[in-house]
Amino acid sequence: MDPEEPQSTKRTVNKAKESITEPQKKPAIRLRQMEIDDLAQVYHLGENLFKADETPTMYRTWDPFEVTTLFNSDTEFCLVAEDEEENLVGFALGTTIIKEHSAWKYGYLIWLGVEPSYQSRGVADKLFNRFKDLMLKEGVRMLMVDTPAENKRGLRFFEKMGFGPPRPHVYLTLNLAADQQKLKMKSQSNGNGNGNGNGHSHLVVLKKDSA
């Protein structure tokens, strides 16, 4: 730089240099099939990612049974991602669907989750591509995913992975709380259906008079 250049210009250049940061290095990630010892970690990671209070309809089914059911029924389509220290940082859970009277076999990526500190670092790409490879080996002809409409980041990811334009899907809910309360009150008033009002049945033995 010219020594005669104004100090204000030098400060501007220095600030520009300081503002430049090196791109975040992609972590070394290992993918493997999910094992039984991973169940708790996968569930707790998903519990942090899929919050029912934020999207109550879409994420209503995330619970321990959802994880164990998929693991037991479709173990080969349950993947986890580990970092260099063998910390579980992501997972992909899916299944295949065969429709009656159809020659097509469908793949369904049900859950895809990545630890927040590892997002935008290629982990989701690796998990999806491995899942896609498994589907191809299974003879799947079409892959399906779903995500909340407000999940713009997720939509951009799936579009980047080649999925077609999203289609709206309408969910309807029916709150049965009032009906449950009525059923409970009816059950209490009827004595749980046995007529004695205390929920216990009594056996009355009639003895024949020997006289």
C-alpha positions, 0 to 999 in steps of 0.5 A: 500500500502507498505510504501516502495513502490516507489512514482512513483508507488503511483502517477500512482495508484492515477492517475488511481483512478482519471481517473475512473468516475462513469457511467452516471445515466440514467434519469427518463423519462416519455413517453406519447402520443404527444399533440397539444402543443408539435408540436412546441417543436418537430419541433424545436428539429427535426430541430436541429437534422435533418439538410438538409445540412448534408443529403439533400435527407433523411431529405428533408421533415422535416418541420412543415407540416411533423410534423402536418400531422403525428400528425393529421393522426396518433396521436396514433403513435406519442410519446414524452419523458419528463424528470423529469422537464417535458422538452421534450427530444425526440420523435417518429413519425410513421404510419402503411401501409396496402398494397392491396392484402396483408395480412400483415400490416406494421409499419413505424417508420418515425422519431426518435429523442433525445436531444443530451444531453440525447443521449446514456442514454436509451431515444431512447430505451424507445421510440422505445420499446413503439412504437413497443408495439403500432405496436404489438397491431395494428397487425403489422407484420413487422417494417420498418425504414430508415436512411442515410448510413453515420449514423453509430450510428443510424444503430448500434442502429437499429441493436441492436433493432433487425432490419435485415442487412441494404439494400442499397437504391438509391435516384436520384434527378432532379434539376428543377431550370433551367426549372422553370426559363424558365417557368417564362421567358415564362410566362412574355413574354406571359403576363401570357397567356392573351396577354396584357403583364401586367398580367391583363385582360380587359373587353371591352364592345361593345355598339350597336349604337341605330341609 
